[in-house]
């Protein structure tokens, strides 16, 4: 695979029977832009590519079919084995185009990657997300035109009928829908009829394995997931000193074959995990850097987090806020960044009760409800010009972790037992046994957001609702209305929400 930034990291694209297509590209993600206009029979294409490298590999054409791909594939070798000998793809989009020739829309069931696809074949438009929707894809459609983008803000103000099968409506963006994870949406451009094809769902069955087999399964799958994302480049790995990020760092060091990798940790003046992260960095002999961010600067990036993640979910924004700040401070040059984010969902890491019934319920619920939260969106790192990727949400890794029975996830009194045991020979013992601490906890983000509202006069009993109102206000301004987050006075937003809460209490 290409180990630099992907050929394209985002796009805005429209297929229309109209000769004039007016697009207003608005991206939070940084990158160069390339505009492509083509007439393909009766269809007119207007594409704005966002990229940090040569964009040619993101767009493939053959006959009346064109495929546009943002992101990257991780099982290229397996996919090539399905095609005739001598086939040479110039990029991931070309590979998908060749697979569509053989498998039709079912080609997307073969892909393991982090991508969003917009394809036009005659009068049909195909929109597809990867298995977990880690690159969000948004769409508006009406008879005669289909428009799609990797950031919803690019579709603000466009006309669409909404209510498309295989999608969910977007808050404060009438007519704009988000494609569900693991879905191919097929749209007749002329008449607007749709068909939905599902390409992946979280496994419901559970595997019973001997301890040694389970740990081998997890370690080998995670090793392949990390290697597919590193190659010959030197990645940057975000570490907190917890088992998740430390496992990724250890396997990245192994994949580097003697080259020194870079690691990075972030904390505030109130809360940090620098000692724990430093222990891992010293053990792995990485080039390690610590970034200290003041609590005030952390909170000031709330508008940027909503701008990038395009969500109003309080928990998710609190998870993603410290990551947004870290990505903005990470480096001046664009980097490929690996994280341990997401392991808690299939492993039940945030579930702190030992009963297996409750653990399985938590895992099943989290795997059924992750979609649409945009936790993994690459825009989060792209606001700093970087490309992030999360090996725990590799399709093979996710299948392996989710499918294990709960007793392998909580065993011998230890949460995430199977992962801790699988990585025991790679990491310091204190890291292997360290209790789980969420990124929002380790950085003090949740407490800081709460204190901001309490200081403004919000009663403690209304904090959750007040946080939601703040995020809704920010979403309307920076996503729906197109304001840049730097122009948002967060203190004013908080004061107005606090005033509304005080009135409701009185």
N, C-alpha and C positions, 0 to 999 in steps of 0.2 A: 504494500500500500504506500501511498504518498505520505511521507512523515512530516512534511511541512504543514502549513495551514491547508485546509481543504481548498479545492479549486473555487468553490463558492461557499460562503458562510450564510448567505441569505438572499432573498429575491422578492421582487414584486413583478407579477406577470399577468397578462390578460390575453385571452383568445376571443376574438369578436368577428362578427360579420360586418360590423361597421368599419369604414375605412379610417376613421379617426378614433383613436383610443387615448383618452386623456388620463394619465397616471400621475399621481403626486407622491413619489416615494418619500417616506419618512421613516428613518431607521434610528434606533438607539445604538445599534451596533456600529462600530467604526469599520472602515474599510474603503477601498477604492470602488468606484461604480462604473459599470460598463452597460451601455444601452444597446439593445438589439431590437431591430424592427424587421419583420419579414412578412411577406405575403405567401401563404401556403394554400394554393387553390383559392377557395372561397373564404378561407380563414386568414385573419390578420393577427399577427403576434406582436406584442409590445412587451419587452422584458427589460427590467433593470436588475442587473446582477450586483451583488455585494461580495467583494472578495479581497483577500490579502495576498493572493498569488495569481499566476496566470489563469484566467477564467475559462480557457478553452475546454478543459475536461469536464466542465459542469453542464455543457449543452451539446447534445448529440442529435443528428438529423439523418433520416433515411426515408426517401419517398415522401409520403404525406404525413410522416410521424416525426415529432420532435420531443425530446426528453430533456427536462431541466432538473438538476439535482443540486440541492444545497446540503452540505455535510459530507459524509464519507461512509464507505462500506468496510467491514472488517473481515469478511470471509471471501475475499476476492479469489483466492486460489481454488476454493471449493466451487465457486461459481464458474470459473474458467473451465473446470473439468466437465461441466455440462454442455459446453459449446464445442463446435468442430475444431479439430487440431489445426493449429496455425492461426486461429482467431486472435487478433491483437487489439485490445481495447485501448483507446487513447485516454480514457478516463472512466470514472464510475458511471457517468451518464451513458456513455457508449456501451458499457457492459449491461446496464439495465435495458437499453434499447434492444440489444441482441437477445436478451432473455425474454423480453416481451414478444419478440418474433416467434419464439418456441413455446412459451407457456401462457401467453396472454396476461391478463391481470393477475393470474396466480403466480407470476414471477415474483411478486412481492412477498410471497410466503417463504421464499428461499433466502431472502436478504437478512443478514445480520449487520446492522449499522446504526448510524446516528444521522438521520437524513429526513428531508422533506422533498417530495417530487411533484412537479407539475408537468404533465405530458399532454400533447395534442395529437390525436390520430384521426384524420379526416374530420368528421363533425363531432367527435367525442373528445372530452377533456377528462383526464385521469389525475386525481389528486391522491397522494399517498403519504402516510406517515410511517416512521419506523415502528417496530413492535411495541414500543413503550411511549411513542409520541414525544421523544426527547427533544426533537426540533419541532416546536409548535407550527401548525399550518392553519391559516385562516382563509375564508372564502366568502365572496359574494357572488350571486348568480342571478341572472334574469334571462329570459329567452333572447338568444342572440349574443350573449356575452357571459364569460366566466372570468373572474379575477381572483387571484390567490396571492398571499404574501406570508412571509415568515414572521412578520410583526403586524399585529392587528391595527396599530396606529396608521399604517400605510393605506388601510381600507376605510378609514374614518371619512364619512361623507359620501361614500360610493352608494349607488342604488342597487339593492338586492331584494329578492323576495323573502329571504330567510326561511326558516323551517326546513332546512335540507336534512334528509335522512343521513345518519352517520355523523352528525355534527351536533354541537350544542350552541345556543345563542350566547353572544358576548354581552356582558354588562355595559350599558351606556353607549353601545354601538349598534343602532338599529340596522338590521339586515346583514350584519356580519356574524358569521358562525365559525367555530373552531372545530376542525376535524378531530374525531376521536382517535385514540391510539390504536395502532394495528388495524387500520382501515384503508381501503381503497374506495374512493368515491368516484363513480363514473357518471358523467353528466353529458346529456345530449345538448350541445351548444345551441342548436337551432330551436328545439322545443322546450328545453329545460328539464326533461325527464331525468330521473336519477336512479342509480342502482348502487347498492353498497356491498362490498366484499370484505369479509373479515380475514385478516392474515395472521393474527396471534391473539391469544387470550392467556391470562395467567393460569398455570396448571392447577386443577382442583384436586387431582389425585396426590397421594402422599407415599413416598418411598420408605420402606423399612430396610435399613442397611446396617451391617456391622460397623462399629465405630471406625475401624481402620479404613474401610471402603468409603465411608462418608467423608472422612477428612481428606482422603486422596482425591475424591471427586471434586470437592470444593477447591482444594489447592490447585489441581491441574486445570480446572476450568478458569479460575481466576488468573493463573499464570498465562494461559493463552489469551485471555482478555487484555491483560496488561501488555503483553508482547505485540499484539495486533495494533496497539495504540502508541507504541514507542518507536519500534524499528531502529534505524541507525541514528536518529536524532537524540539530543540530550533534552529530555523533558523537564518540566518544572512540576514538582509534586507538592501539593498543599498538605501539611501534616499538623495534627493537633496533639499527637502523642497517644491517641486512642488506637484501638485495635484496627479499626477500619482503614484510616488513612495510613497508618504505619504498615499495614499489610501491602497496600499499593506501592508505597515507597520501597519496601524490601524487594518486591518482585520487579520493580523498575530497575533497581540496582542490579539484580540478577540478569535482567534482560540487557543491561548496558554492557555486559561482558568486559568489565574492567574500567569502563569510562566512569568518571565521577558525575553523578547527577546533582541537580539543584533541588533544594527543599525550602519551603517558606512557611512561616507561622505568623499569625496575627493575633493581637490582643489589645485590650484597652488599659488605661492606667488603673482601672479598678479590678479587672479580671483578665487573666491570661492563662495559657497552658504552656508557657515557654519552657519551664523545667522538664515537663513530660515530653515535649517535642524535641528539646535539645538532647535528651537521653537517646531517643531514636536516631537523630541525626548523627550523633557521635558513634553510635553502634554501627551505623551503615556507612560512615565516613562520607557523608554528603557535603556539598557546599550549602551551608544553611544560613538563612537570614531571618531575623525577627523584625516585624513591623509593629510599632506601637501607635495606636490611634486613640485620640481622646474620645471620651464618651460623647462630647458635643459634636465632634466631627463625624462620629459613627451615626448619630441620629440625623445629622444634616443630610445624609445620603438616603434617607427614606424615600424622597421623591424619585431618586435615581433607581432605586430597587423596584418600585412600582412601574416606572418607565420601562425598565428592562424586562421584568418578569411578567408584566401585564396581568396581575392577579390582585385581588383584594382580600385574599385569605390571610388572616392575622398570623396564624402559626407559620405559614410558609414564608411570609415576608420577614418574620423574625428569624427564621432559619437562614434566609438568603441575604439579609442586610449585611452581616459581617463578611460574607463572601463577596458581595458587591464592592465593599470598601477594599478588601484585599486585592481584588482584580484591578481596581483603579490604581492601586499603589504597587502592583507587582513588578512592573518593569516598563521601561520606555519602548523596548522592541517587542514585537508580537511574539508570543510564546505558545507552545502546546502545553497545556496544563492538565495534569491528572489529579483526580481527587478520590477520596474514599466515600464521597457523599452517596447516600441512597441505600447503604447496606442494612440500615435499621428496618426498612420496610419488609423485605422478604425474611429477615431473621428475627423480627420482633424486638429489635434492640431497645426501643423506648418503652417496651412493656416490662414493668418491674415487679411483676407478680409471678411466683414460681409455678402456679397451677398450669398444667399443660392444656387443659380445656380453654382457659382464659387466653393463653398464649396463642393457640391455634385460631381462636376467634379474632384476636387482634391482627394476626398476620393476614387472615382471610379478608378482614375488613379493609386493611390498608392496601392490599393488592387489588381490591375491587374498587377503591375510591381514589387512587393516586392520579388517575387520568384527569387532565384539565387543570391541575394545580401548577403546572409549569415549573416544577422544582428543578428540572434538569436543563432548562432552556440555555442554549449556548449564548444567547444575547446577554446573559448576566456577565459573562467574561468578556464578551465582545464590546461592551461599553469601554473597556480598557484596551481593545484591539487584540485580544487573545482568543484562543480556541480551547475550550475546556471539554473534557470527556471523562466519563465515569465508568470504570470497568465493572463495578458491581451491577450495572444495568446493561451490560452485554447480554444478548439474548440467551446465550448458553449458560452464563453465570446465573442469570435470573431464574432460568428454568431449574437449574440444579439447586439453588438455595431455597426457592419457594417449595419445591416438591418434597423436601426432606420432612419427615414427621417431626412433630414439635419436640419430642424427647431428645432429638439430636441438636436442637437449638438451645434448649435449657436442660443441662445435664450436670450431675455432680455439684449442684448448687451454683452453677455458673451460667450467666446469660451468654448467648452467642457461642456456646461451647464448641460447636463444630469448626467455626472459623478460628477461634483462639487455639484450638488444638492443632489445626492444620498449619498454623503459622508459628507454632511454638519454637521451632528450630531456627527461625529467621530473625526473631526479635528478642529484646531483653525481657527477662521474666516479669519485671514490674509492668511492662507494657501489655504483656499477654493477659495478666490478671487484673489490670486496671478496670474499675467499674465504668460503665457507660456514662458519658457526659455529653449532652447535645451541644451543637455549635452555638445555639442561642444562650445556653447556660454558661459554657466556657468563656464566652466573650462578654457576658453580662448584658446581652441585648434585650432580653425580655424585661429584666429589672429596670434597665435604663428607659425603655419606652414607657413602662408603667410610671416611673418617677416623673417623666416629662408631663404626663397627663395629670397626675396627682398634684404636682406643683402648680398646674394651671387651674386647679380647683375641681377636677373630676372626682366624685366619690369613688372609693375603692370598689363598691358594689357595681359600678357602672363602667369599670375599666375596659372590659372586653368589648362592650358595645361601642364605647368611645373610640377604641382603636380601630374598629371596623369602619366607623364613620370617617375617621382621618384617612384611611386607605381608600375609601370610596371617593372622597373629595380629591385626593391626589390622582386617582385613576381618571376621573373625569377631566382633570386639567392637563395632565401630561400625556395621556393616551387618547382620550376621545376628542379633546380640544386642541391638541398639538402644541401645548406650551413646553418649552424646555425646562427641565427640572431646576436648572440654576436660577430660573426666574420665579420660582415658587418660594414664598415666605412661609416656611414651615411653622414658625411661631404664630403667625396670624391664623393659619389653618387650625392649629391646636387650640388657640384662644376661642375661635368661633365654635368649635365642637364643644369645648368646655362650657361655654355660655349656654349652648343648647341643652347640655346635660344638667346644668344647674337649674334651668327653667323647668325641666321635666321632673326633677326631684322636688322642687318647691310646689 
